[in-house]
Amino acid sequence: MDAPGDTEGPRPSEDDLPGTSREAPRRFSRKRLFVLISAASINLGSMMCDSILGPFFPKEEGRLKERKQRGRREGILTLKAAEKKGASNTVIGMIFGCYALSDLLASLTFGKYLVYIGAKFMFVAGIFVSGGVTILFGVLDQVPAGPVFIVMCFLVRVADAISFAAAITASFSLLAKAFPNNLATVLGTLEIFSGLGLVLGPPFGGFLYQSFGYEVPFIFLGCVVLLLVPLSMYILPNYESDPGEHSFWKLITLPKVALIAFVISSLSACLGFLDPTLSLFVLEKFNLPAGYVGLVFLGLALSYSIASPLFGLLSDKAPHLRKWLLVFGNIITAGCYMLLGPIPVLHIKSQLWLLVLVLVVNGISAGMSIIPTFPELLSCAYENGFEEGLSTLGLVSGLFGATWSVGAFVGPVLGGFLYEKIGFEWAAGVQGLWALTSGLVMGFYYLLEHSRRRRRSEPENILGTEEERTALLPYEIEPQNPA
């Protein structure tokens, strides 16, 4: 007999839902634990790959260390190799842009067809391609210059975006399926592994580079990621579900979902803005050695990793607070970007300790606002008639990944443009306006929603009171005794 949760069926009662106090001790032991291990391993591995270039890339390309000290591994490598091989700036921009476009389209596609492909297969296939692409990054600069190199750059970038979208979409769906009542806590906890990967990546990559050369860190980590394939195939459970009747269009046209998607893209853009701008600002403003730039970013990564599980736990324990965590998290994030420079109208002198403090607060506010978004999207979908199952989970996961990729593209592009035109101080302030706008609009919507529900409930309460009085009226009239 299959364990509950393997197949879709009638909606169970609250006592039978996985995650309740009655069922948790018996059903968490293996299935949920294996899903958590698989998701944590891909978070840790991908973040280590993203941060591995930190310590040795400056030695490979001195000037570029200022431009992309913390950028994605594939982005730095492609930029370095493309410039060395004479690719034009237009081609380099297209190479960068194709990642976000591919991630956007792949997230929507995988979310739509998750039920048909299978969450487990999608997750495993994404890991497999990601490991192979990581190895290819290590040898990409060995490709001959010219059209062959440019084509390989496009293929590698597109393959990496597709594999990332597949793994993340499947991972979110599996987590939401395995932890329906503790989703925010689990997502927040997994961010610890993301932060751990960012912390371990630079020293580990530096050691391999010093000992074996440039290609070995990529090849080694790529092989480690490939080893996760048989592990995930063995331990991940199979969740089966019937295709749903709803579409992405119906989901995104829900006003609340559209606003949350706007919030997600604004938060992603804020974090992406820092990649091409903050390292340049720190190097020019404070004259720090290049190796210390990573320590500045560390404040943001560590505070986010620590705050995320705490806000996730709070979101699950008090779901009614989730909306306000999202709103005030955006507003605090906006304030942080106003103070990063700070913007000149504040007349505050730029100091290194203030910058680090603001980044720490920004990490906390990011955890405060990012973690509740996925549960809020899922809750809104269920409230509007979407069926509970992998079909809806795939749609929501794909939408989350797609909107995040939009911000991840717009943030660095707009940030780099504004940095050149108006400087870091004003550019950060403009970026903060995006977060402020999304937070205020979302807050206004929640207030409007609360007001509508309150007006709707008042007539029902009055009607209920009248019915009670009518029902009690015969008992209040005492019969008269005949004289």
DADA-V277425 format. One record per pair of residues at least 4 apart in sequence whose C-alpha atoms are under 7 Angstrom apart, sorted by the first residue. I is the first residue (numbers start at 1). J is the second residue. D is the distance in Angstrom with one decimal. If there is no record, write none. Layout:
# DADA-V277425
i->I j->J d->D
i->I j->J d->D
This chain:
# DADA-V277425
i->2 j->6 d->6.6
i->6 j->238 d->6.5
i->6 j->239 d->4.9
i->6 j->240 d->6.2
i->7 j->239 d->6.2
i->7 j->240 d->5.1
i->7 j->241 d->6.0
i->8 j->240 d->6.8
i->8 j->241 d->5.4
i->8 j->389 d->6.7
i->12 j->16 d->5.7
i->12 j->17 d->6.1
i->13 j->17 d->6.4
i->15 j->20 d->6.5
i->15 j->22 d->6.9
i->16 j->23 d->7.0
i->18 j->23 d->6.1
i->18 j->24 d->6.5
i->19 j->23 d->6.4
i->19 j->24 d->5.1
i->19 j->179 d->6.4
i->19 j->180 d->6.9
i->19 j->181 d->5.5
i->19 j->182 d->7.0
i->20 j->24 d->5.8
i->23 j->27 d->6.1
i->24 j->28 d->5.5
i->28 j->32 d->5.1
i->28 j->33 d->6.4
i->29 j->33 d->6.1
i->30 j->34 d->6.0
i->31 j->35 d->6.4
i->31 j->237 d->6.3
i->32 j->36 d->6.2
i->32 j->178 d->5.8
i->33 j->37 d->6.1
i->34 j->38 d->6.2
i->34 j->235 d->5.7
i->34 j->236 d->5.9
i->35 j->39 d->6.3
i->35 j->174 d->7.0
i->35 j->175 d->6.8
i->35 j->236 d->5.9
i->36 j->40 d->6.0
i->37 j->41 d->6.0
i->38 j->42 d->6.5
i->38 j->232 d->6.2
i->39 j->43 d->6.3
i->39 j->171 d->6.0
i->40 j->44 d->6.1
i->40 j->190 d->5.7
i->40 j->193 d->6.1
i->41 j->45 d->6.0
i->42 j->46 d->5.8
i->43 j->47 d->6.2
i->43 j->193 d->6.0
i->43 j->194 d->5.2
i->44 j->48 d->6.2
i->44 j->193 d->5.0
i->44 j->194 d->5.2
i->44 j->196 d->6.7
i->44 j->197 d->4.7
i->45 j->49 d->6.3
i->45 j->197 d->6.6
i->45 j->225 d->6.6
i->46 j->50 d->6.2
i->47 j->51 d->6.2
i->47 j->194 d->5.7
i->47 j->197 d->4.7
i->47 j->198 d->5.5
i->48 j->52 d->5.8
i->48 j->197 d->4.4
i->48 j->198 d->5.6
i->48 j->200 d->6.5
i->48 j->201 d->4.3
i->49 j->73 d->6.6
i->49 j->201 d->6.7
i->49 j->221 d->6.9
i->50 j->72 d->5.1
i->50 j->73 d->5.0
i->51 j->70 d->6.7
i->51 j->73 d->6.9
i->51 j->198 d->5.6
i->51 j->201 d->5.2
i->51 j->202 d->5.8
i->52 j->201 d->4.6
i->52 j->202 d->4.8
i->52 j->205 d->4.8
i->53 j->57 d->5.3
i->53 j->73 d->6.5
i->53 j->202 d->6.6
i->53 j->205 d->6.6
i->54 j->69 d->6.2
i->54 j->70 d->6.6
i->54 j->202 d->5.2
i->55 j->202 d->5.6
i->55 j->203 d->7.0
i->55 j->206 d->5.3
i->55 j->291 d->6.9
i->56 j->60 d->6.8
i->56 j->206 d->5.8
i->56 j->209 d->6.8
i->57 j->61 d->6.3
i->57 j->65 d->6.6
i->58 j->62 d->4.9
i->58 j->65 d->4.9
i->61 j->65 d->6.6
i->64 j->68 d->6.3
i->65 j->69 d->4.9
i->66 j->279 d->6.0
i->66 j->280 d->5.4
i->67 j->276 d->5.6
i->67 j->280 d->6.4
i->68 j->76 d->6.3
i->68 j->275 d->6.5
i->68 j->276 d->5.8
i->69 j->279 d->6.6
i->70 j->275 d->6.0
i->71 j->75 d->6.5
i->71 j->76 d->6.3
i->71 j->275 d->5.7
i->72 j->76 d->6.3
i->73 j->77 d->6.2
i->74 j->78 d->5.9
i->74 j->137 d->6.4
i->75 j->79 d->6.0
i->75 j->96 d->6.7
i->76 j->80 d->6.0
i->77 j->81 d->6.0
i->78 j->82 d->5.7
i->78 j->153 d->6.7
i->79 j->83 d->6.1
i->79 j->92 d->6.7
i->80 j->84 d->6.2
i->81 j->85 d->6.1
i->81 j->141 d->5.5
i->82 j->86 d->6.2
i->82 j->87 d->5.2
i->82 j->92 d->6.9
i->83 j->87 d->5.7
i->85 j->145 d->5.4
i->87 j->91 d->6.3
i->87 j->92 d->6.7
i->88 j->92 d->6.3
i->89 j->93 d->6.1
i->90 j->94 d->6.3
i->91 j->95 d->6.2
i->92 j->96 d->6.3
i->93 j->97 d->6.1
i->94 j->98 d->6.0
i->95 j->153 d->6.9
i->95 j->154 d->5.8
i->97 j->101 d->6.4
i->98 j->102 d->5.8
i->98 j->158 d->6.6
i->99 j->103 d->6.0
i->99 j->157 d->5.7
i->99 j->158 d->5.7
i->99 j->161 d->5.5
i->100 j->104 d->6.1
i->100 j->405 d->5.5
i->100 j->406 d->6.8
i->100 j->409 d->5.7
i->101 j->105 d->6.3
i->102 j->106 d->5.8
i->102 j->158 d->5.9
i->102 j->161 d->5.8
i->102 j->162 d->6.4
i->103 j->107 d->5.9
i->103 j->161 d->4.9
i->103 j->162 d->5.9
i->103 j->165 d->5.8
i->103 j->402 d->6.8
i->103 j->405 d->6.3
i->104 j->108 d->6.5
i->104 j->402 d->4.4
i->104 j->405 d->5.8
i->104 j->406 d->7.0
i->105 j->109 d->6.1
i->106 j->110 d->5.9
i->106 j->162 d->5.7
i->106 j->165 d->6.0
i->107 j->111 d->5.9
i->107 j->165 d->5.2
i->107 j->166 d->6.9
i->107 j->169 d->6.7
i->107 j->398 d->4.6
i->107 j->399 d->7.0
i->107 j->401 d->5.7
i->107 j->402 d->5.4
i->108 j->112 d->6.2
i->108 j->398 d->4.9
i->108 j->399 d->6.2
i->108 j->402 d->6.3
i->109 j->113 d->6.3
i->110 j->114 d->5.5
i->110 j->166 d->6.4
i->110 j->169 d->7.0
i->110 j->398 d->6.6
i->111 j->169 d->6.5
i->111 j->394 d->4.2
i->111 j->395 d->4.6
i->111 j->397 d->6.2
i->111 j->398 d->4.2
i->112 j->394 d->6.3
i->112 j->395 d->5.6
i->113 j->117 d->6.1
i->114 j->118 d->5.6
i->114 j->119 d->6.0
i->114 j->391 d->6.9
i->114 j->394 d->5.6
i->115 j->119 d->7.0
i->115 j->241 d->6.3
i->115 j->242 d->6.9
i->115 j->243 d->6.0
i->115 j->390 d->6.3
i->115 j->391 d->5.8
i->117 j->121 d->6.8
i->117 j->122 d->6.6
i->118 j->122 d->6.1
i->119 j->123 d->6.1
i->119 j->170 d->5.0
i->119 j->174 d->6.8
i->120 j->124 d->6.2
i->120 j->236 d->6.7
i->120 j->238 d->6.3
i->121 j->125 d->5.9
i->122 j->126 d->6.0
i->122 j->166 d->5.8
i->122 j->167 d->6.5
i->122 j->170 d->6.1
i->123 j->127 d->6.4
i->123 j->166 d->6.2
i->123 j->167 d->4.5
i->123 j->170 d->5.3
i->123 j->171 d->6.5
i->124 j->128 d->6.2
i->124 j->229 d->5.7
i->124 j->232 d->6.5
i->124 j->233 d->6.7
i->125 j->129 d->6.2
i->126 j->130 d->6.0
i->126 j->163 d->4.2
i->126 j->164 d->6.3
i->126 j->166 d->5.2
i->126 j->167 d->4.7
i->127 j->131 d->6.1
i->127 j->163 d->6.8
i->127 j->167 d->6.3
i->127 j->225 d->6.8
i->127 j->226 d->6.9
i->127 j->229 d->6.4
i->128 j->132 d->6.4
i->128 j->226 d->5.6
i->128 j->229 d->6.1
i->129 j->133 d->6.1
i->129 j->163 d->5.7
i->130 j->134 d->6.1
i->130 j->160 d->5.9
i->130 j->163 d->5.5
i->130 j->164 d->6.9
i->131 j->135 d->6.5
i->131 j->222 d->4.4
i->131 j->223 d->6.4
i->131 j->225 d->5.0
i->131 j->226 d->5.1
i->132 j->136 d->6.4
i->132 j->222 d->6.3
i->133 j->137 d->6.3
i->133 j->156 d->6.4
i->133 j->160 d->6.2
i->134 j->138 d->7.0
i->134 j->218 d->5.9
i->134 j->219 d->7.0
i->134 j->222 d->5.0
i->135 j->218 d->5.4
i->135 j->219 d->4.6
i->135 j->222 d->5.1
i->136 j->140 d->5.9
i->137 j->218 d->6.8
i->138 j->215 d->4.5
i->138 j->218 d->5.1
i->138 j->219 d->6.4
i->139 j->215 d->6.3
i->143 j->149 d->5.7
i->144 j->148 d->6.8
i->144 j->149 d->6.0
i->145 j->149 d->5.4
i->146 j->150 d->6.5
i->147 j->151 d->6.1
i->148 j->152 d->6.2
i->149 j->153 d->6.2
i->150 j->154 d->6.4
i->151 j->155 d->6.2
i->152 j->156 d->6.0
i->153 j->157 d->6.1
i->154 j->158 d->6.0
i->155 j->159 d->6.0
i->156 j->160 d->6.1
i->157 j->161 d->6.2
i->158 j->162 d->6.2
i->159 j->163 d->6.1
i->160 j->164 d->6.0
i->161 j->165 d->6.1
i->162 j->166 d->6.1
i->163 j->167 d->6.2
i->164 j->168 d->6.1
i->165 j->169 d->5.9
i->165 j->401 d->7.0
i->166 j->170 d->6.1
i->167 j->171 d->5.9
i->168 j->172 d->6.1
i->169 j->173 d->6.3
i->169 j->394 d->6.8
i->169 j->397 d->5.2
i->169 j->398 d->5.7
i->169 j->401 d->6.9
i->170 j->174 d->6.0
i->171 j->175 d->6.1
i->172 j->176 d->6.1
i->172 j->397 d->5.9
i->173 j->177 d->6.1
i->173 j->390 d->6.7
i->173 j->393 d->5.2
i->173 j->394 d->5.8
i->173 j->397 d->6.2
i->174 j->178 d->6.1
i->175 j->179 d->5.7
i->175 j->183 d->7.0
i->176 j->180 d->5.2
i->176 j->183 d->5.9
i->179 j->183 d->5.3
i->182 j->186 d->6.3
i->182 j->316 d->5.8
i->183 j->187 d->6.1
i->183 j->375 d->6.9
i->184 j->188 d->6.0
i->184 j->312 d->4.3
i->184 j->313 d->6.6
i->184 j->315 d->6.3
i->184 j->316 d->6.1
i->184 j->371 d->6.1
i->184 j->372 d->6.4
i->184 j->375 d->6.5
i->185 j->189 d->6.1
i->185 j->309 d->5.6
i->185 j->312 d->4.0
i->185 j->313 d->4.5
i->185 j->316 d->6.6
i->186 j->190 d->6.2
i->187 j->191 d->6.7
i->187 j->312 d->7.0
i->187 j->371 d->6.8
i->188 j->308 d->4.4
i->188 j->309 d->3.8
i->188 j->312 d->5.1
i->188 j->371 d->6.2
i->189 j->308 d->6.7
i->189 j->309 d->4.6
i->190 j->194 d->6.7
i->191 j->195 d->6.2
i->191 j->305 d->5.3
i->191 j->308 d->6.5
i->192 j->196 d->6.1
i->192 j->305 d->4.6
i->192 j->306 d->6.6
i->193 j->197 d->6.1
i->194 j->198 d->6.5
i->195 j->199 d->6.3
i->195 j->301 d->5.6
i->195 j->302 d->6.1
i->195 j->305 d->5.4
i->196 j->200 d->6.0
i->197 j->201 d->5.7
i->200 j->204 d->6.1
i->201 j->205 d->5.8
i->202 j->206 d->5.9
i->203 j->207 d->6.2
i->204 j->208 d->6.4
i->205 j->209 d->6.0
i->205 j->217 d->5.7
i->206 j->210 d->6.1
i->207 j->211 d->6.1
i->208 j->212 d->5.7
i->208 j->213 d->6.9
i->208 j->216 d->6.6
i->208 j->217 d->5.6
i->209 j->213 d->4.5
i->209 j->214 d->5.4
i->209 j->216 d->6.9
i->209 j->217 d->6.4
i->212 j->216 d->6.1
i->215 j->219 d->6.3
i->216 j->220 d->5.8
i->217 j->221 d->6.1
i->218 j->222 d->5.8
i->219 j->223 d->6.2
i->220 j->224 d->6.3
i->221 j->225 d->6.2
i->222 j->226 d->6.3
i->223 j->227 d->6.3
i->224 j->228 d->6.9
i->227 j->231 d->6.9
i->228 j->232 d->5.9
i->229 j->233 d->6.2
i->230 j->234 d->6.2
i->231 j->235 d->6.2
i->232 j->236 d->5.4
i->241 j->389 d->6.5
i->241 j->390 d->5.9
i->243 j->391 d->5.8
i->244 j->391 d->5.4
i->246 j->250 d->6.6
i->246 j->386 d->6.9
i->247 j->251 d->6.5
i->248 j->252 d->6.0
i->248 j->395 d->6.3
i->249 j->253 d->6.0
i->250 j->254 d->6.7
i->251 j->257 d->6.9
i->251 j->381 d->6.9
i->252 j->257 d->5.8
i->252 j->258 d->5.4
i->253 j->258 d->6.4
i->254 j->258 d->6.2
i->255 j->259 d->6.3
i->256 j->260 d->6.2
i->257 j->261 d->6.1
i->257 j->377 d->6.0
i->257 j->380 d->7.0
i->258 j->262 d->6.3
i->259 j->263 d->6.3
i->259 j->442 d->6.5
i->260 j->264 d->6.2
i->260 j->373 d->6.7
i->261 j->265 d->6.3
i->261 j->403 d->6.0
i->262 j->266 d->6.2
i->262 j->438 d->6.7
i->263 j->267 d->6.2
i->263 j->438 d->5.4
i->264 j->268 d->6.2
i->264 j->403 d->6.4
i->264 j->404 d->6.0
i->265 j->269 d->6.0
i->265 j->403 d->5.3
i->265 j->404 d->5.1
i->265 j->406 d->6.1
i->265 j->407 d->4.3
i->266 j->270 d->6.2
i->266 j->407 d->6.0
i->266 j->434 d->6.1
i->266 j->435 d->5.6
i->267 j->271 d->6.5
i->267 j->435 d->6.6
i->268 j->272 d->6.1
i->268 j->404 d->5.6
i->268 j->407 d->4.7
i->268 j->408 d->5.4
i->269 j->273 d->5.9
i->269 j->407 d->4.1
i->269 j->408 d->5.2
i->269 j->410 d->6.1
i->269 j->411 d->3.8
i->270 j->411 d->6.1
i->270 j->431 d->6.3
i->272 j->408 d->5.3
i->272 j->411 d->4.9
i->272 j->412 d->5.2
i->273 j->277 d->6.7
i->273 j->411 d->4.5
i->273 j->412 d->4.5
i->273 j->415 d->5.1
i->274 j->278 d->5.0
i->275 j->412 d->6.6
i->276 j->412 d->6.2
i->276 j->416 d->6.1
i->277 j->281 d->6.2
i->277 j->415 d->6.8
i->277 j->416 d->6.4
i->277 j->419 d->6.8
i->277 j->424 d->6.9
i->278 j->282 d->6.1
i->279 j->283 d->6.2
i->279 j->293 d->6.2
i->280 j->284 d->6.1
i->281 j->285 d->5.7
i->281 j->424 d->6.7
i->282 j->286 d->5.6
i->282 j->288 d->6.9
i->283 j->287 d->4.9
i->283 j->288 d->5.4
i->288 j->292 d->6.4
i->292 j->296 d->6.8
i->293 j->297 d->6.8
i->294 j->298 d->6.2
i->295 j->299 d->7.0
i->296 j->356 d->6.2
i->297 j->301 d->6.5
i->298 j->302 d->6.0
i->299 j->303 d->6.1
i->299 j->356 d->6.5
i->299 j->359 d->6.2
i->299 j->360 d->5.1
i->300 j->304 d->6.1
i->300 j->359 d->5.0
i->300 j->360 d->4.9
i->300 j->362 d->6.6
i->300 j->363 d->4.7
i->301 j->305 d->6.2
i->301 j->363 d->6.5
i->302 j->306 d->6.2
i->303 j->307 d->5.9
i->303 j->360 d->5.5
i->303 j->363 d->5.0
i->303 j->364 d->5.6
i->304 j->308 d->5.8
i->304 j->363 d->4.1
i->304 j->364 d->5.2
i->304 j->366 d->6.6
i->304 j->367 d->5.5
i->307 j->311 d->6.2
i->307 j->364 d->5.4
i->307 j->367 d->5.8
i->308 j->312 d->6.0
i->308 j->367 d->4.5
i->308 j->368 d->6.8
i->308 j->371 d->6.6
i->309 j->313 d->6.1
i->310 j->314 d->6.3
i->311 j->315 d->6.0
i->311 j->367 d->6.8
i->311 j->368 d->5.8
i->312 j->316 d->6.4
i->312 j->371 d->6.1
i->313 j->317 d->6.1
i->314 j->318 d->5.8
i->315 j->319 d->5.1
i->315 j->321 d->6.6
i->315 j->322 d->5.2
i->315 j->372 d->6.6
i->321 j->325 d->6.2
i->322 j->326 d->6.3
i->322 j->372 d->5.8
i->323 j->327 d->6.3
i->324 j->328 d->5.9
i->325 j->329 d->5.6
i->325 j->368 d->5.7
i->325 j->369 d->5.8
i->326 j->330 d->6.4
i->326 j->368 d->6.4
i->326 j->369 d->4.1
i->326 j->372 d->6.4
i->327 j->331 d->6.5
i->327 j->369 d->7.0
i->327 j->439 d->4.8
i->327 j->440 d->7.0
i->327 j->442 d->6.4
i->327 j->443 d->5.7
i->328 j->332 d->6.1
i->328 j->439 d->6.9
i->329 j->333 d->6.1
i->329 j->365 d->4.7
i->329 j->366 d->6.5
i->329 j->368 d->5.2
i->329 j->369 d->4.6
i->330 j->334 d->6.2
i->330 j->369 d->6.1
i->330 j->435 d->5.4
i->330 j->436 d->6.1
i->330 j->439 d->4.9
i->331 j->335 d->6.4
i->331 j->435 d->6.7
i->331 j->436 d->5.2
i->331 j->439 d->5.7
i->332 j->336 d->6.2
i->332 j->365 d->6.1
i->333 j->337 d->6.5
i->333 j->362 d->5.7
i->333 j->365 d->5.8
i->333 j->366 d->6.9
i->333 j->435 d->6.7
i->334 j->338 d->6.4
i->334 j->432 d->4.1
i->334 j->433 d->6.3
i->334 j->435 d->5.3
i->334 j->436 d->5.2
i->335 j->339 d->6.4
i->335 j->432 d->6.9
i->336 j->340 d->6.1
i->336 j->358 d->5.7
i->336 j->362 d->5.9
i->337 j->428 d->5.3
i->337 j->429 d->5.6
i->337 j->431 d->7.0
i->337 j->432 d->5.0
i->338 j->342 d->5.7
i->338 j->343 d->5.7
i->338 j->428 d->6.4
i->338 j->429 d->4.6
i->338 j->432 d->6.1
i->339 j->343 d->6.4
i->339 j->358 d->6.9
i->340 j->355 d->5.7
i->340 j->358 d->6.5
i->340 j->425 d->7.0
i->340 j->428 d->6.8
i->341 j->350 d->6.2
i->341 j->424 d->6.5
i->341 j->425 d->4.1
i->341 j->428 d->6.9
i->342 j->348 d->6.4
i->342 j->350 d->6.2
i->342 j->425 d->5.6
i->343 j->425 d->4.9
i->343 j->426 d->5.6
i->343 j->429 d->6.1
i->351 j->355 d->6.3
i->352 j->356 d->6.3
i->353 j->357 d->6.1
i->354 j->358 d->6.1
i->355 j->359 d->6.2
i->356 j->360 d->6.2
i->357 j->361 d->6.3
i->358 j->362 d->6.0
i->359 j->363 d->6.2
i->360 j->364 d->6.5
i->361 j->365 d->6.2
i->362 j->366 d->5.9
i->363 j->367 d->6.4
i->364 j->368 d->6.2
i->365 j->369 d->6.2
i->366 j->370 d->5.7
i->367 j->371 d->5.8
i->372 j->376 d->6.1
i->373 j->377 d->6.2
i->374 j->378 d->6.3
i->375 j->379 d->6.0
i->376 j->380 d->6.1
i->377 j->381 d->6.3
i->377 j->396 d->6.7
i->378 j->382 d->6.4
i->378 j->396 d->6.4
i->379 j->383 d->6.2
i->380 j->384 d->6.4
i->381 j->385 d->6.7
i->381 j->386 d->5.4
i->382 j->386 d->4.9
i->382 j->387 d->6.6
i->382 j->388 d->6.9
i->386 j->392 d->6.5
i->387 j->392 d->6.5
i->388 j->392 d->6.4
i->389 j->393 d->6.4
i->390 j->394 d->5.8
i->391 j->395 d->6.5
i->392 j->396 d->6.2
i->393 j->397 d->6.0
i->394 j->398 d->5.9
i->395 j->399 d->6.1
i->396 j->400 d->6.1
i->397 j->401 d->6.3
i->398 j->402 d->6.0
i->399 j->403 d->6.1
i->400 j->404 d->6.1
i->401 j->405 d->6.2
i->402 j->406 d->6.5
i->403 j->407 d->6.6
i->404 j->408 d->6.1
i->405 j->409 d->6.2
i->406 j->410 d->6.2
i->407 j->411 d->5.6
i->408 j->412 d->6.9
i->409 j->413 d->6.4
i->410 j->414 d->5.7
i->411 j->415 d->5.7
i->412 j->416 d->5.8
i->413 j->417 d->6.3
i->414 j->418 d->6.1
i->415 j->419 d->5.9
i->415 j->427 d->6.5
i->416 j->420 d->6.4
i->417 j->421 d->6.4
i->418 j->422 d->5.7
i->418 j->423 d->6.7
i->418 j->427 d->5.3
i->419 j->423 d->4.5
i->419 j->424 d->5.0
i->419 j->427 d->5.7
i->422 j->426 d->6.1
i->422 j->427 d->6.5
i->423 j->427 d->6.1
i->424 j->428 d->5.9
i->425 j->429 d->6.4
i->426 j->430 d->6.2
i->427 j->431 d->6.3
i->428 j->432 d->6.1
i->429 j->433 d->6.4
i->430 j->434 d->7.0
i->432 j->436 d->6.1
i->433 j->437 d->5.9
i->434 j->438 d->6.3
i->435 j->439 d->6.1
i->436 j->440 d->6.1
i->437 j->441 d->6.0
i->438 j->442 d->6.0
i->439 j->443 d->6.1
i->440 j->444 d->6.1
i->441 j->445 d->6.2
i->442 j->446 d->6.3
i->443 j->447 d->6.3
i->444 j->448 d->6.1
i->445 j->449 d->6.0
i->446 j->450 d->6.1
i->447 j->451 d->6.2
i->448 j->452 d->6.2
i->449 j->453 d->6.3
i->450 j->454 d->6.1
i->451 j->455 d->6.2
i->452 j->456 d->6.1
i->453 j->457 d->6.1
i->454 j->458 d->6.4
i->457 j->461 d->6.2
i->458 j->462 d->6.3
i->459 j->463 d->6.0
i->460 j->464 d->6.0
i->461 j->465 d->6.2
i->462 j->466 d->6.3
i->463 j->467 d->6.2
i->464 j->468 d->6.3
i->465 j->469 d->6.3
i->466 j->470 d->6.1
i->467 j->471 d->6.1
i->468 j->472 d->6.2
i->469 j->473 d->6.0
i->472 j->476 d->6.4
i->473 j->477 d->6.6
